[in-house]
């Protein structure tokens, strides 16, 4: 089973998307966002710490403490559920159900990728087999906003078919392992409990 980036994998298929809903806090400046060849918005993250280290745990507790006392396990449970919903919505070509989980730049990028796929009469099929891991790798507060970056390592089956139903990318039975870092933000002053996906990046 090969190990590749989620972004690299879905670039091979067209583009992949993301987003998410949950409890806690954050909003980070779009000035830190860049656009890679994949077209997905990427965030220049701060230096990442290994998961489960004391400095990171302390910072994560502080950030989550600003969001109604949500703990690490609850946050990660919500993040994994959001990951599954968002990947499924992107593959289905319908972001309506996850619209409130996506920042506007991310939603715009995903819609563009979906439109390109539809114009080619292509169909993306994605099955999330399971999570190998989901660990926070960075967290912080920026004025009245909080952000948390999570490294997902997932196993999935994904393939692209053309208008004739022929497979052009991927394989319907091959399971690949992909790694990506998603950054979520939420304003701690907002009554909206949703964390919003603001960027994705390949994870080491």
DAHU-V616240 format. One record per residue. RES is the residue in three letters. PHI is phi as a letter, one per 30 degrees, with the letter a starting at -180 (NA if undefined). PSI is psi as a letter, one per 40 degrees, with the letter a starting at -180 (none if undefined). NEAR is the number of other C-alpha atoms within 8 Angstrom. Layout:
((RES | PHI | PSI | NEAR) (RES | PHI | PSI | NEAR))
This chain:
((UNK | NA | h | 5) (UNK | d | i | 5) (UNK | c | h | 8) (UNK | b | i | 10) (UNK | d | i | 11) (UNK | e | d | 11) (UNK | d | d | 12) (UNK | e | d | 10) (UNK | d | d | 10) (UNK | d | d | 10) (UNK | d | d | 10) (UNK | d | d | 8) (UNK | c | d | 11) (UNK | l | c | 8) (UNK | a | i | 13) (UNK | b | i | 14) (UNK | b | i | 10) (UNK | a | i | 12) (UNK | l | i | 14) (UNK | a | i | 17) (UNK | c | i | 13) (UNK | l | a | 10) (UNK | c | i | 11) (UNK | k | b | 19) (UNK | a | i | 17) (UNK | l | i | 17) (UNK | a | h | 12) (UNK | b | i | 10) (UNK | d | h | 6) (UNK | d | e | 5) (UNK | d | e | 4) (UNK | d | e | 8) (UNK | c | i | 11) (UNK | b | i | 8) (UNK | c | h | 9) (UNK | d | i | 8) (UNK | e | d | 5) (UNK | d | d | 9) (UNK | j | e | 8) (UNK | d | h | 15) (UNK | d | h | 14) (UNK | c | i | 11) (UNK | c | h | 12) (UNK | d | g | 7) (UNK | d | i | 5) (UNK | d | i | 5) (UNK | e | h | 5) (UNK | d | h | 7) (UNK | c | i | 8) (UNK | e | i | 7) (UNK | e | i | 8) (UNK | i | f | 6) (UNK | c | i | 8) (UNK | e | d | 6) (UNK | e | d | 6) (UNK | d | d | 14) (UNK | d | d | 9) (UNK | d | d | 8) (UNK | d | d | 10) (UNK | d | d | 13) (UNK | d | d | 10) (UNK | d | d | 8) (UNK | d | d | 15) (UNK | d | d | 14) (UNK | d | d | 11) (UNK | d | e | 10) (UNK | b | g | 11) (UNK | h | f | 8) (UNK | i | e | 8) (UNK | d | h | 11) (UNK | c | i | 9) (UNK | e | d | 9) (UNK | d | d | 6) (UNK | d | d | 8) (UNK | d | d | 12) (UNK | d | d | 10) (UNK | d | d | 8) (UNK | d | d | 10) (UNK | d | d | 11) (UNK | d | d | 9) (UNK | d | d | 8) (UNK | d | d | 11) (UNK | e | d | 11) (UNK | d | d | 9) (UNK | d | d | 9) (UNK | d | d | 14) (UNK | d | d | 12) (UNK | d | d | 10) (UNK | d | d | 12) (UNK | d | d | 14) (UNK | d | d | 12) (UNK | d | e | 8) (UNK | i | f | 7) (UNK | b | h | 8) (UNK | c | e | 11) (UNK | e | d | 5) (UNK | d | e | 7) (UNK | c | e | 12) (UNK | e | d | 8) (UNK | d | e | 10) (UNK | c | e | 12) (UNK | c | h | 14) (UNK | d | i | 11) (UNK | d | d | 6) (UNK | d | d | 8) (UNK | d | d | 15) (UNK | d | d | 11) (UNK | d | d | 8) (UNK | d | d | 11) (UNK | d | d | 13) (UNK | d | d | 9) (UNK | d | d | 8) (UNK | d | d | 11) (UNK | d | d | 10) (UNK | d | d | 8) (UNK | d | d | 8) (UNK | d | d | 11) (UNK | d | d | 9) (UNK | d | d | 7) (UNK | c | e | 8) (UNK | h | f | 8) (UNK | c | i | 11) (UNK | b | h | 11) (UNK | c | h | 11) (UNK | c | h | 9) (UNK | b | h | 11) (UNK | b | h | 8) (UNK | d | h | 9) (UNK | d | d | 9) (UNK | l | i | 7) (UNK | c | h | 9) (UNK | d | d | 8) (UNK | a | i | 8) (UNK | b | h | 11) (UNK | b | h | 9) (UNK | d | h | 10) (UNK | b | e | 13) (UNK | a | i | 13) (UNK | a | i | 13) (UNK | a | i | 10) (UNK | c | h | 10) (UNK | b | g | 10) (UNK | h | b | 4) (UNK | c | e | 10) (UNK | c | i | 15) (UNK | b | i | 18) (UNK | b | i | 17) (UNK | b | h | 14) (UNK | c | h | 12) (UNK | b | h | 12) (UNK | c | h | 14) (UNK | c | h | 14) (UNK | c | h | 12) (UNK | b | i | 13) (UNK | c | h | 13) (UNK | b | i | 13) (UNK | c | h | 14) (UNK | b | h | 11) (UNK | a | i | 14) (UNK | c | h | 13) (UNK | b | i | 13) (UNK | d | a | 12) (UNK | d | d | 9) (UNK | c | e | 5) (UNK | i | e | 6) (UNK | d | h | 7) (UNK | d | h | 10) (UNK | c | d | 8) (UNK | b | i | 9) (UNK | i | a | 10) (UNK | a | h | 9) (UNK | d | e | 7) (UNK | b | e | 5) (UNK | d | h | 7) (UNK | c | h | 9) (UNK | c | i | 11) (UNK | c | h | 12) (UNK | b | i | 13) (UNK | b | h | 15) (UNK | a | i | 15) (UNK | c | h | 12) (UNK | c | h | 13) (UNK | c | h | 13) (UNK | c | i | 14) (UNK | b | i | 16) (UNK | a | h | 16) (UNK | d | h | 11) (UNK | d | e | 12) (UNK | c | e | 6) (UNK | d | i | 7) (UNK | d | e | 4) (UNK | d | h | 4) (UNK | d | e | 11) (UNK | d | h | 12) (UNK | c | h | 15) (UNK | c | h | 14) (UNK | d | h | 15) (UNK | c | d | 15) (UNK | a | i | 13) (UNK | b | i | 13) (UNK | a | i | 10) (UNK | d | h | 11) (UNK | c | i | 9) (UNK | d | none | 4))
